[in-house]
């Protein structure tokens, strides 16, 4: 198939979960012989969307990438107050104010719609990641009626999801690919849509992780501990952007209380890009972003992964921890994380400090229980997220969307709505 993916950022250095999922799908489908292209911004950071990568076309392995410049980087002097008003204000502001917020949020790619109108017809399916950013609304409007579309919303129950500005975006998509059952329920409840859909998640390369583990064992397995200088001390691990919106600051505050109550507490290692300023806290080790090999070593050696985020459509790192047979402690107020914990039997959900303290004490005092949870998580990943099986299902879904669209709508011309 000829496939086009549209995503807000793209590149090996881009650490966002949605962006990584898009690149994984694109690269792996190209490796299976599909003709895959990507349209995206030149940005590396979602904080300002400033142009970093060269404009134009480049190759990422077998994937052709087309990069477009932003109209302007995000200006937080203006966007910050507008964001507070639109996202947190009640009642919702007028629709034109929401549209202004959406555009200023970025990345605003003025050349993208024209490129899509010119080139979309040569693809079998155009796939969009994610609902939140204007490239998706602009892109869906540009290709409506020209080519079948699939939207990976990566939706979760966050304040922007309720805004009316997103209503036409979801109406335009021909089909949906969801990462979890909870995301599907959320979208169907919010929009009342009946579309072709699939629940995919994101795959885990179990064979590669197992080979990596054997290599680490052969080399003594101490690379991560040596690198951050913690010796043999047990540690909890948090992986991802160290950002208030991801629950990272709340986790550090909770850990500070926990350590006061339990002086022999395991360390808290935080691996990821530092976005929000952290108060230095005894026992908290911030590593910054690390390569995949070091991250895998960190996961394999942890007492447990801690995933504190309230807003997740899917947690890739949670599946990676389970692939390494490690247990997890997850934010119980996030429906997706709670659902992943329930379906896998590999994690303990918590709500509030008391339950977090109890979960840490349980796993720190009973290593066999942690191993049991980790084994259940590994079995769950093998059942649902092995890349080979997942891509077989995804290819079949894309072919169904293409074939059904051609049967129902040969030569149709939808009126393109104004977003």
C-alpha positions as CSV (number, residue, x, y, z in Angstrom):
1,X,0.0,0.0,0.0
2,X,0.9,3.6,-0.5
3,X,0.7,5.2,3.0
4,X,1.1,8.8,4.2
5,X,1.5,9.6,7.9
6,X,0.9,13.1,9.3
7,X,2.3,13.9,12.7
8,X,3.3,17.1,14.6
9,X,7.0,16.1,15.1
10,X,9.1,13.3,13.7
11,X,12.6,12.1,14.2
12,X,14.8,9.7,16.1
13,X,15.6,12.4,18.7
14,X,11.9,13.2,19.3
15,X,10.8,11.7,22.6
16,X,7.1,12.2,22.7
17,X,5.0,9.0,22.9
18,X,2.6,9.8,20.1
19,X,5.5,10.9,17.8
20,X,7.4,7.8,18.7
21,X,4.4,5.6,17.9
22,X,3.9,7.2,14.5
23,X,7.6,6.7,13.6
24,X,7.4,3.1,14.8
25,X,4.4,2.3,12.6
26,X,5.9,4.2,9.6
27,X,9.3,2.5,9.8
28,X,8.0,-1.0,10.4
29,X,5.4,-0.8,7.6
30,X,8.1,0.5,5.2
31,X,10.3,-2.5,6.2
32,X,7.4,-4.7,5.2
33,X,7.4,-3.4,1.7
34,X,4.8,-0.6,1.9
35,X,5.5,2.8,0.2
36,X,5.5,5.1,3.3
37,X,5.9,8.9,3.5
38,X,5.5,11.3,6.4
39,X,4.5,14.9,6.5
40,X,5.5,16.9,9.6
41,X,7.0,20.0,11.0
42,X,10.7,21.0,11.3
43,X,10.3,21.2,15.1
44,X,12.1,19.1,17.7
45,X,10.5,20.7,20.8
46,X,6.8,20.9,21.5
47,X,7.4,23.8,23.8
48,X,7.8,26.4,21.1
49,X,7.7,24.4,17.7
50,X,10.7,26.3,16.5
51,X,12.1,25.2,13.2
52,X,15.2,23.0,13.7
53,X,15.3,20.3,11.0
54,X,16.0,21.4,7.4
55,X,13.0,22.2,5.3
56,X,12.1,19.9,2.5
57,X,12.5,16.2,1.9
58,X,14.7,13.7,3.6
59,X,15.0,9.9,4.1
60,X,14.6,8.1,7.3
61,X,15.6,4.7,6.3
62,X,13.0,3.6,3.7
63,X,10.5,6.4,4.8
64,X,10.4,9.7,2.9
65,X,9.9,12.6,5.2
66,X,8.5,16.0,4.1
67,X,9.1,18.8,6.5
68,X,7.3,22.1,6.6
69,X,8.1,25.4,8.4
70,X,5.9,26.8,11.1
71,X,4.2,30.2,10.6
72,X,6.0,31.3,13.8
73,X,7.3,29.7,17.0
74,X,4.8,29.7,19.9
75,X,5.0,33.0,21.8
76,X,4.2,32.2,25.4
77,X,3.6,35.8,26.3
78,X,0.4,35.6,24.3
79,X,-0.3,31.9,24.3
80,X,0.0,31.4,28.1
81,X,-2.9,33.7,29.1
82,X,-5.0,32.5,26.1
83,X,-4.4,28.8,27.1
84,X,-5.5,29.5,30.7
85,X,-8.7,31.2,29.4
86,X,-9.6,28.5,26.8
87,X,-8.6,25.3,28.5
88,X,-9.5,26.1,32.1
89,X,-12.1,28.9,31.8
90,X,-15.8,28.2,32.3
91,X,-18.0,28.4,30.4
92,X,-16.1,27.6,27.2
93,X,-15.1,30.7,25.3
94,X,-16.5,31.5,21.9
95,X,-15.7,29.2,19.0
96,X,-13.5,31.8,17.2
97,X,-11.4,32.2,20.4
98,X,-10.9,28.4,20.6
99,X,-9.8,28.4,16.9
100,X,-7.2,31.1,17.7
101,X,-6.0,29.1,20.7
102,X,-5.7,26.0,18.5
103,X,-3.7,27.8,15.8
104,X,-1.4,29.5,18.4
105,X,-0.9,26.1,20.1
106,X,0.9,24.9,17.0
107,X,2.5,23.6,15.0
108,X,0.9,25.9,12.5
109,X,2.1,24.7,9.0
110,X,0.7,27.0,6.4
111,X,2.2,25.1,3.4
112,X,0.8,21.7,4.6
113,X,-2.8,21.9,3.3
114,X,-1.7,22.9,-0.2
115,X,0.8,20.1,-0.3
116,X,-1.9,17.6,0.7
117,X,-4.4,18.8,-1.8
118,X,-1.7,18.3,-4.5
119,X,-0.4,14.9,-3.4
120,X,-3.0,13.1,-1.3
121,X,-4.6,11.3,-4.3
122,X,-1.6,9.2,-4.9
123,X,-1.9,7.4,-1.5
124,X,-4.2,4.6,-0.5
125,X,-4.7,5.8,3.0
126,X,-3.6,8.9,5.0
127,X,-3.0,8.4,8.7
128,X,-3.1,11.2,11.2
129,X,-1.5,11.4,14.7
130,X,-3.0,13.1,17.0
131,X,-6.3,15.0,17.5
132,X,-4.8,17.9,19.5
133,X,-2.7,19.8,17.0
134,X,-3.7,21.9,14.0
135,X,-1.9,19.8,11.4
136,X,-4.6,17.1,11.9
137,X,-7.6,19.5,11.5
138,X,-6.0,21.2,8.5
139,X,-4.9,18.0,6.9
140,X,-8.2,16.2,7.3
141,X,-10.1,19.1,5.8
142,X,-7.6,19.2,2.9
143,X,-8.0,15.6,1.9
144,X,-11.7,15.0,2.7
145,X,-13.4,13.1,-0.1
146,X,-10.0,12.6,-1.9
147,X,-8.5,9.7,0.0
148,X,-9.6,7.5,3.0
149,X,-8.3,8.7,6.3
150,X,-7.5,7.1,9.7
151,X,-7.1,9.1,12.8
152,X,-5.1,7.9,15.8
153,X,-6.6,10.4,18.3
154,X,-4.4,9.6,21.2
155,X,-7.3,11.0,23.2
156,X,-7.6,11.0,27.0
157,X,-9.8,12.7,29.4
158,X,-8.0,16.0,29.6
159,X,-9.5,19.5,29.6
160,X,-8.9,20.4,25.9
161,X,-10.7,17.2,24.8
162,X,-14.0,18.9,25.7
163,X,-13.5,21.9,23.5
164,X,-16.0,22.4,20.6
165,X,-13.1,23.2,18.2
166,X,-12.3,19.5,17.9
167,X,-15.9,18.4,16.9
168,X,-15.4,18.8,13.1
169,X,-12.0,17.1,13.3
170,X,-13.4,13.9,14.6
171,X,-16.4,14.1,12.2
172,X,-14.0,14.2,9.2
173,X,-12.1,11.0,9.9
174,X,-13.2,7.9,8.0
175,X,-11.8,5.5,10.6
176,X,-10.1,5.4,14.0
177,X,-7.2,3.6,15.5
178,X,-7.3,3.6,19.2
179,X,-4.5,2.7,21.6
180,X,-6.7,1.3,24.4
181,X,-10.3,0.3,25.1
182,X,-10.7,3.3,27.4
183,X,-9.7,5.7,24.5
184,X,-12.4,4.1,22.2
185,X,-15.0,4.4,24.9
186,X,-14.1,8.0,25.6
187,X,-14.2,9.1,21.9
188,X,-17.5,7.2,21.2
189,X,-19.1,8.7,24.3
190,X,-17.9,12.2,23.5
191,X,-18.9,12.3,19.8
192,X,-21.4,9.5,19.3
193,X,-19.6,8.3,16.2
194,X,-19.9,4.9,14.5
195,X,-16.8,4.4,12.4
196,X,-14.6,1.5,11.4
197,X,-12.0,1.2,14.2
198,X,-9.3,-0.9,15.6
199,X,-7.6,-1.1,19.1
200,X,-3.9,-1.3,18.4
201,X,-1.7,-0.1,21.2
202,X,2.0,0.2,20.3
203,X,4.1,-2.8,19.7
204,X,7.1,-4.0,21.7
205,X,10.1,-5.7,20.0
206,X,10.4,-8.6,22.5
207,X,13.1,-10.4,20.5
208,X,15.3,-7.3,20.5
209,X,14.7,-6.7,24.2
210,X,15.6,-10.3,25.0
211,X,18.8,-10.1,23.0
212,X,19.7,-6.9,24.7
213,X,19.2,-8.5,28.1
214,X,21.4,-11.4,27.2
215,X,24.1,-9.0,26.0
216,X,23.9,-7.1,29.3
217,X,24.1,-10.3,31.3
218,X,27.1,-11.4,29.4
219,X,28.8,-8.0,30.1
220,X,27.9,-8.0,33.8
221,X,24.7,-6.0,33.6
222,X,25.9,-3.0,35.6
223,X,26.1,-0.4,32.9
224,X,23.2,1.8,34.0
225,X,24.0,1.6,37.7
226,X,27.6,2.4,37.0
227,X,26.6,5.2,34.7
228,X,24.5,7.1,37.4
229,X,26.6,6.0,40.3
230,X,24.0,4.3,42.5
231,X,25.9,1.0,43.2
232,X,23.5,-1.8,44.2
233,X,20.9,0.3,45.9
234,X,17.3,-0.5,44.9
235,X,15.4,2.1,42.9
236,X,12.0,3.0,41.6
237,X,12.1,4.3,38.1
238,X,10.0,7.0,36.3
239,X,10.5,7.3,32.5
240,X,9.3,10.2,30.4
241,X,9.2,13.9,30.3
242,X,9.8,15.4,33.7
243,X,6.9,17.8,33.5
244,X,4.2,18.9,35.8
245,X,1.6,17.9,33.3
246,X,2.9,14.3,33.5
247,X,2.6,14.1,37.3
248,X,6.4,14.3,37.8
249,X,6.4,17.1,40.3
250,X,3.6,15.5,42.3
251,X,5.6,12.2,42.4
252,X,8.7,14.0,43.7
253,X,6.6,15.7,46.4
254,X,5.1,12.3,47.4
255,X,8.5,10.7,47.4
256,X,9.9,13.4,49.7
257,X,7.2,12.6,52.3
258,X,7.8,8.9,51.8
259,X,11.5,9.2,52.4
260,X,10.9,11.2,55.6
261,X,8.7,8.3,56.8
262,X,11.0,5.6,55.5
263,X,14.7,6.6,55.7
264,X,15.7,3.3,54.0
265,X,13.5,4.0,51.0
266,X,14.6,2.9,47.6
267,X,15.9,5.7,45.4
268,X,13.7,7.4,42.8
269,X,15.4,7.6,39.5
270,X,13.8,9.9,36.9
271,X,14.9,9.2,33.3
272,X,13.7,11.7,30.7
273,X,13.9,15.3,29.4
274,X,13.7,17.9,32.1
275,X,10.8,20.3,31.3
276,X,9.7,21.6,34.7
277,X,12.0,22.8,37.4
278,X,12.5,20.3,40.2
279,X,13.3,21.1,43.8
280,X,16.4,19.1,44.7
281,X,15.3,16.2,46.9
282,X,17.5,13.6,48.7
283,X,17.1,10.2,47.1
284,X,15.9,11.6,43.7
285,X,18.3,11.0,40.8
286,X,17.6,12.8,37.6
287,X,19.4,11.3,34.6
288,X,18.1,13.3,31.7
289,X,17.2,11.6,28.4
290,X,19.2,8.4,27.6
291,X,19.5,6.1,24.6
292,X,17.4,3.0,24.2
293,X,20.1,0.7,25.5
294,X,20.5,2.6,28.7
295,X,16.8,3.0,29.2
296,X,16.3,-0.8,28.8
297,X,19.0,-1.4,31.3
298,X,17.3,1.0,33.7
299,X,14.0,-0.8,33.3
300,X,15.4,-4.3,33.7
301,X,17.0,-3.4,37.0
302,X,14.3,-1.4,38.7
303,X,12.3,-2.4,41.8
304,X,9.3,-1.1,39.9
305,X,8.3,1.4,37.3
306,X,6.2,4.3,38.6
307,X,3.9,5.9,36.1
308,X,2.3,9.0,37.8
309,X,0.6,10.7,34.8
310,X,-3.1,11.6,35.0
311,X,-3.4,12.0,31.2
312,X,-2.4,9.0,29.1
313,X,-4.0,7.4,26.0
314,X,-1.5,4.5,26.3
315,X,1.8,4.0,28.2
316,X,4.5,2.5,26.0
317,X,7.1,2.5,28.8
318,X,4.7,0.5,30.9
319,X,4.6,-2.2,28.3
320,X,8.4,-2.0,28.1
321,X,8.8,-2.5,31.8
322,X,6.5,-5.6,31.6
323,X,8.6,-6.9,28.7
324,X,11.5,-6.8,31.1
325,X,9.3,-8.6,33.6
326,X,9.2,-5.7,36.1
327,X,6.1,-4.7,38.0
328,X,4.6,-1.2,37.9
329,X,2.8,1.3,40.2
330,X,0.4,3.4,38.1
331,X,-1.8,6.5,38.6
332,X,-5.2,5.1,39.4
333,X,-7.0,8.3,38.4
334,X,-6.0,7.7,34.8
335,X,-8.6,5.3,33.3
336,X,-6.2,4.0,30.7
337,X,-3.4,3.1,33.2
338,X,-6.0,1.6,35.5
339,X,-7.3,-0.5,32.6
340,X,-3.9,-1.7,31.6
341,X,-3.2,-2.7,35.2
342,X,-6.5,-4.6,35.5
343,X,-6.1,-6.4,32.1
344,X,-2.5,-7.4,32.7
345,X,-2.3,-8.2,36.4
346,X,1.1,-6.6,36.2
347,X,0.7,-3.3,38.1
348,X,-0.7,-1.8,41.2
349,X,-2.9,1.3,40.7
350,X,-2.8,4.0,43.4
351,X,-5.0,7.0,44.3
352,X,-3.3,9.5,46.6
353,X,-0.3,9.3,48.8
354,X,-1.5,6.6,51.2
355,X,-2.0,4.1,48.4
356,X,1.3,5.0,46.7
357,X,3.1,4.5,50.0
358,X,1.3,1.1,50.5
359,X,2.3,0.0,47.0
360,X,5.9,0.8,47.4
361,X,6.1,-0.9,50.8
362,X,4.4,-4.0,49.3
363,X,6.9,-4.4,46.5
364,X,9.9,-3.3,48.5
365,X,9.1,-5.9,51.2
366,X,8.1,-8.8,48.8
367,X,10.4,-9.1,45.8
368,X,8.7,-12.4,44.9
369,X,5.4,-10.5,44.5
370,X,7.2,-8.0,42.2
371,X,8.5,-10.9,40.1
372,X,5.0,-12.4,39.9
373,X,3.5,-9.1,38.7
374,X,6.3,-8.7,36.2
375,X,5.7,-12.1,34.8
376,X,2.0,-11.4,34.4
377,X,2.8,-8.2,32.6
378,X,5.2,-10.0,30.3
379,X,2.6,-12.5,29.3
380,X,0.1,-9.7,28.6
381,X,2.6,-7.9,26.3
382,X,3.2,-11.2,24.5
383,X,-0.5,-11.7,23.9
384,X,-1.3,-8.2,22.7
385,X,1.7,-6.1,21.7
386,X,4.2,-8.2,19.8
387,X,5.0,-6.1,16.8
388,X,4.6,-9.0,14.3
389,X,1.0,-9.8,15.3
390,X,0.1,-6.2,15.8
391,X,1.3,-5.2,12.3
392,X,-0.6,-8.1,10.7
393,X,-3.8,-6.7,12.2
394,X,-3.0,-3.1,11.4
395,X,-2.2,-3.9,7.7
396,X,-5.5,-5.7,7.4
397,X,-7.4,-2.8,9.0
398,X,-5.8,-0.2,6.6
399,X,-6.7,-2.5,3.6
400,X,-10.3,-2.7,4.9
401,X,-10.5,1.1,5.2
402,X,-9.1,1.5,1.7
403,X,-11.4,-1.1,0.1
404,X,-14.5,0.0,2.0
405,X,-13.9,3.7,1.0
406,X,-13.5,2.7,-2.6
407,X,-16.7,0.7,-2.6
408,X,-18.8,3.3,-0.9
409,X,-17.4,6.5,-2.3
410,X,-15.8,6.2,-5.8
411,X,-15.2,9.7,-7.0
412,X,-17.2,11.3,-4.2
413,X,-16.7,15.0,-3.4
414,X,-17.4,16.0,0.1
415,X,-17.9,19.7,1.0
416,X,-14.8,20.7,2.9
417,X,-15.9,22.2,6.2
418,X,-14.3,25.4,7.6
419,X,-12.4,24.6,10.8
